[in-house]
Amino acid sequence: MTISPIDWAIVAAYFLLSTAIGLYFTRRGGESLDQYFLSGRQAPWWLAGTAMVATTFAADTPLVVAGLVATLPLGAPPH
């Protein structure tokens, strides 16, 4: 598989956009600790709730799945 110049351009654009967004929010979040950790206490309730749920899934799901794979005979017929 050969990566064409358009592929490299897309990857470069992605990294440039990600860097620009990060720099923008770094400046905004650097105003105070409240601004950095709590979004200046201006985030709507649904956004804060969605972030908490997403964080829980991101942290717990891989651990649970790894535990199930390690302890259960997955793919084996039931006894």
C-alpha positions, 0 to 999 in steps of 0.5 A, spaced: 500 500 500 502 506 497 500 513 501 499 518 496 500 526 497 493 527 498 493 522 504 499 525 507 495 532 506 489 530 510 494 527 515 497 534 516 491 538 516 488 533 521 494 534 526 494 542 524 487 543 526 488 538 532 494 543 534 490 549 533 484 547 537 489 545 543 493 551 543 486 555 543 483 552 549 490 552 552 490 559 552 483 559 555 484 554 560 490 558 562 486 563 565 485 560 572 484 553 575 476 554 575 476 555 567 481 549 566 477 544 570 470 547 570 470 550 564 469 557 568 462 554 571 459 555 564 458 548 561 450 546 561 448 540 565 447 535 559 454 537 557 457 535 564 453 529 564 455 526 558 462 528 559 462 524 566 458 518 562 463 518 557 469 518 562 466 512 566 465 508 559 472 509 557 475 507 564 471 501 566 469 498 559 476 496 558 477 493 565 471 489 565 472 486 558 479 484 560 477 481 566 471 477 563 476 474 558 481 472 563 476 469 567 470 466 563 471 461 557 469 465 552 467 462 545 467 455 549 460 452 549 456 452 556 457 446 560 
